[in-house]
Amino acid sequence: MIAMDLDGTLLDSASQLLAANVLAVEEAAARGIEIVIVTGRRFDSARAQIEALRCDAHLIVSNGALIKSRDGQTHQRHLLPAAAARKVLDATREFRRCAGVIFDRPRKRQLVFERVDWEGPFVGPYLRRHGDAVAEVVPLTDCLDGEDPVEVLFLAECGTIRQVMELLEAHPDAREFALALTEYEARNMSMLDVLKPGVTKGAALAEWARHRGVAREGVMAIGDNWNDREMLAYAGLPVVMENSIAQLKNLGYAPTLSNDRAGVAAAIRKYVLNGRL
């Protein structure tokens, strides 16, 4: 089994799939290796990014909250209880401009915000690409009307998201949710996903590997950011991208090339197609 992150890993810096990566992934799949995309993205967004892959793949999305087949069939859901989501939003009122709530529902109203800054430097570009899935609800807590969300999302510059994270880590009910951080310091952009306790990429990958009968030793995972730590720690063969955050590079995991140099393809050819996995 090969489990790979999307942004900063399988995708290049322009969020494109390099031909070399496509070819290597397809060759691995043809040899019976199961392909798993493991990402912080929503399902629809992640599936759209792998359209060029002409092989079967499963997707672990929203940092482990959902596992779905490529055709949209749901295999696992770990939703954030609405009561916990409300506590998170109540505690972060001053950051409401960068907060959203994501639901596992048909495309309409998947992403709910209080007010959308369509021209904003962080949320704006992302939401303009997914406008048909966006809704505005004022106040934002009113969207929590009985349906548990997948997560509460915060998206802004790195410093702001660090403030949100510190605030939630100190919350008296912090055990009622989990935090997954993704940072791109070079772009001064960061995301914080607030999830059900216990939800991580690593926990979801472990559960899926057990379900598929794949031993931990037979799993290679490739990642580049904070939210990949548990996935890499679980895998029998953890691989970090050249463009990874320094903290991952210092853990002694196998290195590969950057995402702009088809690092995923290089890792697959070195560790899988040449027979190590």
C-alpha positions as CSV (number, residue, x, y, z in Angstrom):
1,M,0.0,0.0,0.0
2,I,1.3,3.5,-0.9
3,A,-0.3,6.4,1.1
4,M,0.5,9.8,-0.2
5,D,-0.4,13.4,0.7
6,L,-1.5,15.7,-2.0
7,D,-0.4,19.3,-1.6
8,G,3.4,19.6,-1.3
9,T,3.7,15.9,-2.1
10,L,1.9,14.4,-5.1
11,L,1.0,17.8,-6.5
12,D,3.7,20.3,-7.5
13,S,3.8,23.9,-6.3
14,A,1.2,24.9,-9.0
15,S,-1.2,22.2,-7.6
16,Q,-0.6,20.1,-10.8
17,L,0.1,16.4,-11.2
18,L,3.4,15.8,-12.9
19,A,3.5,13.2,-15.6
20,A,6.3,11.3,-13.9
21,N,4.2,11.0,-10.8
22,V,1.2,9.8,-12.7
23,L,3.3,7.1,-14.5
24,A,4.9,5.8,-11.4
25,V,1.7,5.6,-9.4
26,E,-0.1,3.8,-12.3
27,E,2.9,1.3,-12.6
28,A,2.7,0.6,-8.9
29,A,-1.1,0.0,-9.1
30,A,-0.6,-2.3,-12.0
31,R,1.7,-4.4,-9.8
32,G,-1.1,-4.8,-7.2
33,I,0.0,-2.0,-4.9
34,E,-3.0,-0.3,-3.4
35,I,-3.0,3.5,-3.9
36,V,-4.4,5.7,-1.1
37,I,-4.6,9.5,-1.3
38,V,-4.4,11.0,2.3
39,T,-5.1,14.7,2.4
40,G,-6.5,17.5,4.4
41,R,-8.7,18.5,1.4
42,R,-12.4,17.8,1.1
43,F,-13.4,14.8,-0.9
44,D,-14.6,16.6,-4.0
45,S,-11.5,18.8,-4.1
46,A,-9.2,15.9,-3.6
47,R,-10.9,13.7,-6.3
48,A,-10.7,16.5,-8.8
49,Q,-6.9,16.7,-8.3
50,I,-6.4,13.1,-9.2
51,E,-8.5,12.9,-12.4
52,A,-5.4,12.2,-14.5
53,L,-4.7,8.9,-12.5
54,R,-5.9,6.0,-14.6
55,C,-6.0,3.5,-11.7
56,D,-8.1,2.7,-8.7
57,A,-7.5,4.7,-5.6
58,H,-9.2,5.3,-2.2
59,L,-9.2,8.7,-0.5
60,I,-8.6,9.5,3.1
61,V,-9.8,13.1,3.3
62,S,-10.3,15.9,5.8
63,N,-7.2,14.7,7.7
64,G,-8.6,11.3,8.4
65,A,-12.3,12.1,9.1
66,L,-13.6,10.4,6.0
67,I,-12.5,7.4,3.9
68,K,-14.2,7.2,0.5
69,S,-13.8,5.3,-2.7
70,R,-13.1,7.3,-5.8
71,D,-16.8,6.9,-6.9
72,G,-17.9,8.6,-3.6
73,Q,-18.8,5.5,-1.6
74,T,-18.2,6.2,2.1
75,H,-16.3,3.6,4.0
76,Q,-15.7,5.5,7.3
77,R,-16.9,8.7,8.9
78,H,-15.7,10.2,12.1
79,L,-17.6,13.5,12.4
80,L,-17.1,16.3,14.9
81,P,-20.0,16.5,17.3
82,A,-22.0,19.7,16.7
83,A,-21.8,20.5,20.4
84,A,-18.0,20.5,20.3
85,A,-18.0,22.5,17.1
86,R,-20.1,25.1,18.8
87,K,-17.7,25.4,21.7
88,V,-14.8,25.9,19.2
89,L,-16.7,28.7,17.3
90,D,-17.8,30.3,20.6
91,A,-14.2,30.4,21.8
92,T,-12.8,31.9,18.6
93,R,-15.3,34.7,17.8
94,E,-12.4,37.2,17.1
95,F,-11.2,34.9,14.3
96,R,-14.6,34.4,12.7
97,R,-13.4,36.0,9.5
98,C,-11.1,33.0,8.8
99,A,-13.4,30.3,10.2
100,G,-15.6,27.9,8.3
101,V,-17.6,24.7,8.9
102,I,-17.4,21.7,6.5
103,F,-20.1,19.1,6.2
104,D,-20.2,15.7,4.4
105,R,-23.2,16.3,2.2
106,P,-23.9,16.7,-1.5
107,R,-21.9,19.6,-3.0
108,K,-24.4,22.4,-2.2
109,R,-23.6,23.9,1.3
110,Q,-20.6,21.8,2.0
111,L,-18.6,24.8,3.2
112,V,-20.3,27.3,5.4
113,F,-18.9,30.7,6.4
114,E,-20.3,33.7,8.2
115,R,-19.3,36.1,5.5
116,V,-17.0,35.3,2.6
117,D,-14.3,37.7,1.6
118,W,-14.2,36.6,-2.1
119,E,-11.2,38.9,-2.8
120,G,-9.3,38.0,0.4
121,P,-5.8,36.7,0.0
122,F,-6.4,33.3,1.7
123,V,-10.0,32.2,1.7
124,G,-10.9,34.1,-1.5
125,P,-8.9,32.2,-4.1
126,Y,-9.9,28.9,-2.7
127,L,-13.6,29.6,-2.4
128,R,-13.8,31.1,-5.9
129,R,-12.8,27.7,-7.2
130,H,-15.5,26.0,-5.2
131,G,-18.2,28.7,-5.1
132,D,-21.1,26.3,-5.8
133,A,-20.3,24.5,-2.5
134,V,-20.3,27.6,-0.4
135,A,-23.0,29.1,1.8
136,E,-23.1,32.0,4.2
137,V,-24.8,31.8,7.6
138,V,-25.0,34.6,10.1
139,P,-24.1,33.9,12.9
140,L,-21.9,30.9,11.8
141,T,-23.1,28.8,14.8
142,D,-26.6,28.7,13.3
143,C,-25.3,26.2,10.7
144,L,-25.0,23.7,13.6
145,D,-28.7,22.9,13.5
146,G,-28.6,19.1,14.3
147,E,-26.1,17.7,11.7
148,D,-22.6,17.0,12.9
149,P,-19.9,18.6,10.7
150,V,-16.8,17.0,9.4
151,E,-14.7,19.8,10.9
152,V,-14.3,23.4,11.8
153,L,-11.6,25.0,9.5
154,F,-9.5,28.1,10.1
155,L,-7.5,29.5,7.1
156,A,-5.3,32.6,7.3
157,E,-1.7,33.7,7.6
158,C,0.6,31.6,9.8
159,G,0.7,33.9,12.8
160,T,-3.1,34.2,13.0
161,I,-3.5,30.4,12.8
162,R,-0.9,29.9,15.5
163,Q,-3.0,32.2,17.8
164,V,-6.1,30.2,17.1
165,M,-4.3,26.9,17.8
166,E,-2.9,28.2,21.1
167,L,-6.3,29.4,22.1
168,L,-7.9,26.1,21.4
169,E,-5.1,24.1,23.0
170,A,-5.8,26.0,26.2
171,H,-9.6,25.5,26.0
172,P,-11.1,23.9,29.2
173,D,-12.9,21.3,26.9
174,A,-9.9,20.7,24.6
175,R,-10.4,17.0,25.0
176,E,-13.6,17.2,23.0
177,F,-11.7,17.9,19.7
178,A,-8.4,17.3,17.9
179,L,-6.3,19.8,16.0
180,A,-4.4,19.3,12.7
181,L,-2.1,22.0,11.5
182,T,-0.8,22.6,8.0
183,E,1.7,25.4,7.4
184,Y,3.3,26.8,4.3
185,E,5.7,29.4,5.7
186,A,7.1,30.5,2.3
187,R,3.6,31.6,1.3
188,N,2.6,32.7,4.9
189,M,-0.5,30.6,4.7
190,S,-1.7,28.1,7.3
191,M,-4.7,25.9,7.9
192,L,-6.1,24.5,11.2
193,D,-8.6,21.6,11.1
194,V,-10.6,21.0,14.2
195,L,-11.7,17.4,14.2
196,K,-13.3,14.7,16.3
197,P,-10.9,13.4,19.0
198,G,-8.6,10.7,17.7
199,V,-8.9,11.7,14.1
200,T,-5.6,11.9,12.3
201,K,-4.3,10.8,8.9
202,G,-2.3,8.1,10.7
203,A,-5.3,6.6,12.6
204,A,-7.3,6.5,9.4
205,L,-4.5,4.9,7.4
206,A,-4.0,2.3,10.1
207,E,-7.7,1.5,10.2
208,W,-7.9,1.2,6.4
209,A,-4.7,-0.9,6.1
210,R,-6.2,-3.4,8.7
211,H,-9.5,-3.4,6.7
212,R,-7.6,-4.2,3.5
213,G,-5.4,-6.9,5.2
214,V,-2.2,-5.0,4.7
215,A,0.4,-5.2,7.4
216,R,2.0,-2.0,8.7
217,E,5.3,-3.2,7.3
218,G,3.8,-3.2,3.8
219,V,2.7,0.4,3.9
220,M,4.8,3.3,2.5
221,A,3.7,6.8,3.4
222,I,4.9,10.0,1.8
223,G,4.3,13.5,3.2
224,D,5.6,16.9,3.8
225,N,3.8,18.8,6.6
226,W,2.7,18.8,10.3
227,N,-0.6,16.9,9.5
228,D,1.4,14.0,8.0
229,R,3.3,13.2,11.2
230,E,1.0,10.4,12.5
231,M,0.8,8.9,9.0
232,L,4.5,8.8,8.7
233,A,5.0,7.4,12.2
234,Y,2.5,4.6,11.4
235,A,4.0,3.5,8.1
236,G,6.6,0.7,7.8
237,L,8.4,2.9,5.3
238,P,8.0,6.6,5.9
239,V,9.3,9.0,3.2
240,V,9.6,12.8,3.5
241,M,9.7,15.2,0.6
242,E,12.7,17.5,0.1
243,N,10.4,20.4,0.5
244,S,9.1,19.1,3.9
245,I,9.0,21.2,7.0
246,A,12.3,20.8,8.9
247,Q,10.7,19.0,11.8
248,L,9.8,16.0,9.6
249,K,13.3,15.9,7.9
250,N,14.9,15.6,11.3
251,L,13.1,12.4,12.2
252,G,15.4,10.2,10.2
253,Y,12.8,9.1,7.6
254,A,13.8,8.2,4.1
255,P,14.2,11.3,1.9
256,T,13.0,11.9,-1.7
257,L,13.1,14.8,-4.1
258,S,10.8,17.8,-3.9
259,N,7.3,18.0,-5.2
260,D,8.5,20.1,-8.1
261,R,11.0,17.4,-9.0
262,A,8.5,14.5,-8.9
263,G,9.6,13.2,-5.5
264,V,6.7,10.8,-5.3
265,A,7.8,9.1,-8.5
266,A,11.4,8.9,-7.3
267,A,10.3,7.3,-4.0
268,I,8.0,4.8,-5.8
269,R,10.7,3.8,-8.2
270,K,13.4,3.5,-5.5
271,Y,11.4,1.7,-2.8
272,V,8.5,0.0,-4.5
273,L,9.1,-0.8,-8.2
274,N,12.7,-2.0,-7.3
275,G,11.2,-4.4,-4.8
276,R,11.8,-3.1,-1.3
277,L,8.1,-2.8,-0.3
